[in-house]
Amino acid sequence: MKIKFLGAAREVTGSCFVIETDKARFAIDCGMHQGGSDMEARNWDINVYDPRNIDFFLITHAHIDHSGLLPRMVQNGFSGPVYATEPTGDLIKILLLDSAHIQETDATSKTRRQQRNGRSEKIIPLYSTKDAEAVAPLIKTRRYNDVFSPADGIKVNFQDAGHILGAAIVELFIEENGSSTKLVFSGDIGRSHQLLMKDPVDITGADFLFMESTYGDRNHKGEEDSLNELAEAIQYSYARREKIIIPAFAVERTQEMLYSLYLLNRDGRLPKDIPVILDSPLAIKATEIFRKYHSYLDEETHSLLKAGEDPLDLPQLQFSSSTEQSMKINETKGSAIVISASGMANAGRIRHHLRHNLWRTGASIVFVGFQAQGTPGRKIIEGAKKIRIFNEDIAVKAKIWTIGGFSAHAGQTQLLDWLGKFPDKKMPVFLIHGEPDTQNILASLIKQKLGFNVTIPEYLEGITLKAGAEPEAVKQPQAVPQPVDMAPLLAELKAKIDNLNSQLGNIRSLPASRQAEFLNLIQQAKLSMDEIKIRDLNARK
């Protein structure tokens, strides 16, 4: 069989692995690429997927970086089944509709901006609401440990990954040319002892393992330490009558934050008069799906529910569904806890809350999830002084909190422990869903401590697998990066600055309002130049 890595290869987003056997061509996951413009451009390159010739998809879980390109596949000819667990099926439907709405809204906004600049070009969304709706009839759900056969010679079993509601580890049994091969795709492995979710299931055998590595370079803070830090962040801004803004993924992270606030409230550590506002129609719908599938939640949650307690509710909890309600949040004076999507601060209502609060000394921005390279969230936690939001440069003056203990991903030690349950040290391990530096650290530890042979695939790399034989890799030829010749542009820029200096006398003779316009344009140019971090460039030499 052959496997091609179309995402989550030396990156954290865009998870998709196309598998070809002698009887079928299918894929594990169909995730959207997220991050900088170069990364997101991959979402438009459908040729590498060849959707018309994909027989079916197996989706590990509902997060957009694992399911977000399904409408794009349908848009371009895919019509087969999409297999997932029951909660994942329900969550995918609402997440894809929300994603389509964002695509359409952004396209409309960009088109209007083009028109204001005198250009008539119409921006087309990546996919539409109609495309997202077309995915729903294709979804076929299965329960954990319900082995099924989506094609001749192929059997699939979903096991609990302990990551988010319905997340699955995929056990894949393939009969080909008279031999049997077992592949395991970990999906995203959950953190042990996290709120709401059961611990990930141990898998004790495979011929080939494809394992996520998101946090392979570090461990998370303990649950109690994270809860204490959240309480500290709340108290910091509550005392200053400013807001606590929490960018949170609508699925799982929002529900875990509600649970955490429930615990703080129960222990008397949450101010009774501070509003907790869930400002995300998607998260509100997702929370109802969590309530629907109680059987997928852990024993601690079951015990609370049996006792008449609801860990996803608070006396001061408010829901903000409409745009008008969302706008009023930032018009209201005083402290409030605002939980809003997206978790990486690159889309949705959270951008409005950052625009209104990021510059406020005394406000808190609390990051509780992974921030991919190139996203606003990543720039903020890496110390950016300004962030561009809605074409405006916003100063970062709020207190920034990064609380890793709320992650739904296993940390380094937990990944090693999970992998260590596999007894056959000759089993090849492929590290996926991780950034290069992180994967290199984890690969070294796996070799040293566990003795497995580790491979880190490249984007668009292909491999041929056969049980008992070494994988054969076929790397996709990559375009050789061409050096960027900036000298002519810099020379032109210098000439314009020199010309501007020579015209200062004339500029000063203009009306004050016109001089202010000149000053504003020059300040905007300076801010753009400030984003080029010469110090960082020197450090990389």
N, C-alpha and C positions, 0 to 999 in steps of 0.2 A: 504494500500500500504506500501511497505518497501523502505527505502532509505539507501544506504551504502556510507560512506564517504571515497573515495579512494585517496583523496588529498585535498589540501587547507584546511586541518583540523589541526589547531594550527601550520600552516605554510602558507607561501605566495604563493608557487608554487604548480604545480601538480594538478590543479583544475579538479576534476571529481567526480560526484555524480550519482551513479547508482540507478535507480528507477524501482521497480517491481510493476505492478498492476496485476489485474486478467486477463488482456488481452495482456500485453506487458512488455518487459524488455528493458529499454533504459537508456541513460546517458545525463546529462547536462555537457558539456565540456569534454575534453580529453587532459589535460595538461601535459607537461613534468615536472618532478621534477628537481629542480636546487638548487645548493648549494654544500655542502661537499660530499665526496665520499659515506657516508652512505645514504644520501638523494638521490643521483643520482642512487644508486643501485636499488632503487624502480622501475626505468624505465625498468628493466629487468624482474620484477616479473609479468608476464602476467596472471598467474593463477587467481589472485584476480579479474581481469577484465572479464575473460571468454568471449573473443571477439566473438566467434562463436555464442554465445547466446545473443548478443546485437542486438536489432532490428533496432535502429537508434540512432544518436547523435544529440543533439541540441547544437550548439556552440555559446557562448555569444559574443566572439570576437576573433581576429586572433592572438593575442600574443601567443608566444610559450608555456607559462605556462598555456594556456587554450586550445591549439590545437596541441601541439607538439608531442603527442603520437598517433595521427591518423594513420601515416604510420605503427607504431608498431601493431596497431589493425588489419589493412589490412593484414600485414605480417602474422598474426596469426589467420586468418579466418573470420574477419569481412567483410561483403559485403553489408550492408544495406545503406540507404541514410544518408547523413550528411547535416542537415539543418542549414542555416546561412543567414544573410542579404547579399545583393548583393555585397557591398564593402568587407565584411568579406570573402565571397567566393573567390574573386579575390586575396585578401591579403594572405589568407591561402595557395593558390597555390604557390606563390613565397616564402613565409616564410618556408614552408615545404621542398621545393627544396634546399633552403639555409641551412636549418638544416641538411638535408641528406648529403650535401656536407661537412659540418663540421664533421659529424659523420665518413664519409669515410676518410677524410683527417687525422683526429686524429687517426683512427685505423691504417692507413698506417704508420703514424709517429711512433706510439707505436710499431708496428711490426718491423720496421727497427731498433728501439732502442733495442728491444729484440735480434735481429739477431747480432747486434754489440756486445752485451753482451754474445754471444755464445749460445743463446737459439733459438730454431726453432719454438716456439709457434706463431701461427698467430692470431692476434687480430681481432675479428669480430665487425663491426660497429653495433650500436644499430638498425639502419635500413639504407637502401640504397636509392639512387636516384630513382631506379625502384619502391620501396615501396612508396615513396613520390608521384611519378607520378600516381600511382594506386589510390590515394585518389581523384584526380581531377574529374573523371567521376561520383563519388558518391555524389558530392556536389550539393545540391538543394537549390536555393536561394529564399528568400521571402523579401518583403518590410516591413517596419514598419507598424503596425496596419493592416496587412494582415493576418487575423486569418485563420489557416489551421489545418487539422486533419491528423497527421502522422500515426495514428492507431485508431482502434475502441475505443470509449470512451475517447479519448484524443484530446484536442484542445490546440493550442499554438498561442501566440501572442508575437511578438517582439516589444518592445518599446525602444526609444532612451535612451541609458545609458549616453550619453555625455562624454564618456571616450576616445575612439579613433574612427577613421572613421568606421562607421558601427556597433559599439559596441551596444549590446542589453541587456535590462532587459527582462527576460523570464517570461511571465504570462502563467501558466500551469493550464488548467481546466481538471479535471479527474472525469469521471463518473465510479463509482465502487460499485457493490452490491446495486444498487438503490439509492445511495447518490452521491452528487456532492462536490468536494473539489477543492479549488483554492490554488495553490502554487505559490510563486513568488521567483525567483532567481535573485538577483540584478545584477549578473555579477560584473564587476568593475564599480563603480559609479564615474562619472567624476567630476572634480572640476568646480564649477560655474565660469562663466566669463573667461574661458580659451580661448586662441586663437584658431581659426579654428572651434572648436566644439560648437554645441548648448548645452544648459544646460540640465542636465538629466531630464527626464519626471517624474512628480510626480505620484506615484501609490497610490491609496487611499483605497485599500481593498484587503485582502487575509485571508485565514484560517491559513496559515503558511508562514513565511518569512525567507529566507536564504540570509543573508546580508554580504557583504564584510566588512572588518575591518582593511585594510592595515595601514591606518594612524589614527586609533581610539584613539591614545594617544596624538595627537598634531595637531595643525593647521599649515598651510603653510604660508610662507611670502606672503605679498601682491604682486600683479603682478608688480606694479611700483618699489617696493623695489627689486624684483628679477631682473628686467631689469637693474636697477642701479648697482646691484652687478655684473651682467654679464659684463657691460661696465667697471667696475673697474678691473675685472679679465683680460679683454683684454688689458686695458691700462697698467696694471702692467707688463705683459710680452712683450707687444709691445715696451715699453720703454727700456727693457733689451734685445731686439732683440732675444727673445726666443719664443717658440711656445705655443699656447693655445690648449690643447687637451681636447676634449669633448666626453666622451663615451656616446653614445645615442642610444636608441632603434631605429631600422630602421623605425618603424611605429609609427607615431604621434610625438614622442619626437624630432626626426630629423626635421620634418616639422615645429614644434613649434619653434625650435631653428632657422631655416631659417627665419621664420616670425619675431622672436625677433631681429635678426640681420638686417632684412629689416627695422624695426622700429628704431633701433639705427642709421642706415645709413641715414634714412629719416630725423632724428633729428640732424644730423651732429656729432654723437658721435661714429662713427665707422671710424677708419683711412682709408682714401681712397686708400692707397697703400698696405693694408694688404690683402693677398689672403685668401679667405674662401674656404676651400677644403672639398668637400663631398666625403669622401673616403669609399664608401660602395656601391657596385653594387646593393645590395638589397634595400638600402635606395633610390637610384636613381629610381629604378623600382616602389617602394612604392609611391614616390612623384608623379609619373605619374598617379598612381591610384587615388591619392587625386585630381588631376586635372580632372580626368574622372568623379568623382562623386561630382560635385559642389553642387547639390541639398541637399547633406547631411551636408554641411558646414553652419556656422552661418551667420547672416545678415551682420555683419561687413565685413566679407570676401567677401560676395556677392557685397557689396557696392564698395569695392576696385576693384574687377574684372570689374564691370560695368564702373568704371572710367578709365579703361585701365591699372590699376596697378596689378602687380603680386607679392603678399607677399611671394611667395616661390622662388623669384629670386633676385639676386643682381648683380651689374656691375662687382664685383670682384669674383663672384662665379665660381669655377672650379670643374669639375667632375673627379674623379679618378676611373676608371673601372677596369683597368688591374693591375696585380701584379707588373709589371714594373713601372707603374705610382705611385702606392702606395709606392714602395721602394724609388723612387726619392724624395718623400716628406721629408724624414729625411736626405737625402743627400744635400738638399738645405739649405743654410745658411739664417738666418734672421727669423723674426716673421711670423707666419701664424696661422690661426684658422683652426683646423682639427677636423671635426665631423666624427666619425667612430663608428662602432658597434663591439662588443656588449655593451649594456648599463650597464651591470654588470662587464664588463672587463674580462669575463671568456671564451671568444672565439672570433674568427675572427681577423680582422686586428688591432683592438685597442690594442691588446697585443704587437704588434710590435712597435706601437707609444709610449706605456708606457715604453717599453724596451729602447727606444732611448731618452726619455725625462723625465722620472720619477726621474732620478738622477741629473737632471740639476737644479741648483739654478737659479731662474729667470723664469723657465717654470711654467705654470699653468695647473693643472688638474682640470677640472670643472665637477662635478657630478650633474646631473640634473634629476635623477630618483632614484627609490627605489633600494637598494642594499641588496640582500638576504643574510642570514647568510651563511658563508663559502665561499662566492665569493671573488675574489681579490678586487673588489670595496669596499665591506664591510670592509675588513681588512685595506684598505688604509684610509677610512674615520674614522675608529676607532683608528688610530694613529700608525699603523705598521711602524717600522723603515726600514724594508726590505720586499720585495715581490718577491716570486720566479716566474720567467717567463722564459719559455723555458729552464728549468733546470739551470737557472742562478739567483743568488740572486741580486736583483736590489735595491739600496738604495733609500729611499723616501726623496728627497731633494727639489723637486718642491713644489710650494705653492698649497695647496689643498683647493678647494672651493666646498661647498655643498649648492646648491641653490634649496631648496625644493619647491619654488613657481612655478616651471615649472612642477610639478607633474601632471599627468593626473588623479590622484586619488583625491577624495574628502577628505578634512581634517576632524578633529574631529567634529567641529561645523556643517560643511556641512552634515556629516553623520547623526547627531542628527536632523538637520532640515528636511532632507529627510524622515527619519523614523517617525518624529513627524506628518507627513501628514496622517499617518494611524490612523483612528479614534478608532478602536477596541483595547483597551488596553489588552484584553484577548488573543490577537493573539500571539502565541509563536514565538519568534525570535531566530534563530540559527545564531551565528556569525561564519563566515567562512573566509578564505583568510586573515589570520592575524597571527602574532606571539603571543605566549601565554601572555606575559606581556602586550602587547598592547591591546589584547582582554579583559583581566581582567579589565583594566582601563575603556575601553568603556562599558563593561557590567555593571559595577558599576554605571556609569553615566546614562545609559539607564534606569536602575531600579529606580534611584533616581529622575531623571528629567522627564521621560516619563511614568514610571510605567509598562513597558512591562516585561514579564517573559523571561529571556534570558538563552539559553543553548549554551555551547561551545563544539561542538563534537570533539571526538578524531579520529585520523587516524584509519581507518578500523572499526570504530563503525557503528552499524546499528540501525535504529529506525523504528518503526511501527507507521504510522499516520492514523488518522481517524478524520474527521471534528467534532469539538465539544468535542473531548476527549483528554486527556493528552497524549503526545507522549510516547511511550514505547521504552526504549533504551535497546539494546542488544550489549554489548561491546565485541569486538573480544579479545579472550585471547591473551595477549602479553607475549612474552618470558621474563622471569625474567633476568635482566642484571646480568651477572656474574662478580664478582670483578676481576680486572686485576692484576695478580701477576707479578709485575715488578722486584721483588727482585732478582731473578736469573739473569735476563738480566743486571741489574745494577751492580751486582757483577762481571759478566763477563766483562762488560765495564771497571770497575775499575781495574780489573786484566790486561787488555790490556794497559791501561794508565800507570800502574805501570811498566809493561814490557817495554813500550816505553821509560819511564824515565830512566830505567836501561841501555838502549841501546844508550843513547844520544852520548856517546863517540864514538861508532862505526859509528853512523849516521854522525857525524862531519868529519869522515875520508873519507866519500864517495865523489865522484865528485860533484861539485857545482850544476850541473843540476839535479842529483839524489836527493840531499838535497832539492832542490826547489820543486821536486815532492812530497816529504814527507810533506813539509810545506803546500803545496796547499791542500793536502788531510786532514791534521789536521785542516786547516782553514775552509774547507767545513763542517767537523764534528762539529766545534764550531758554525758555523752559524745555523746548524740544531738544536743544543742544545739551541741556543738563542731563537728559536721559542717557547720553553716551558717557559711560563710566570709564574714563581713561585709566583710572587706578586699577579697575578690574581687568582691563585689557592688558595692562603691563604685568599683572599677576599671572596671567595665563601663558606668558611667553616661556 
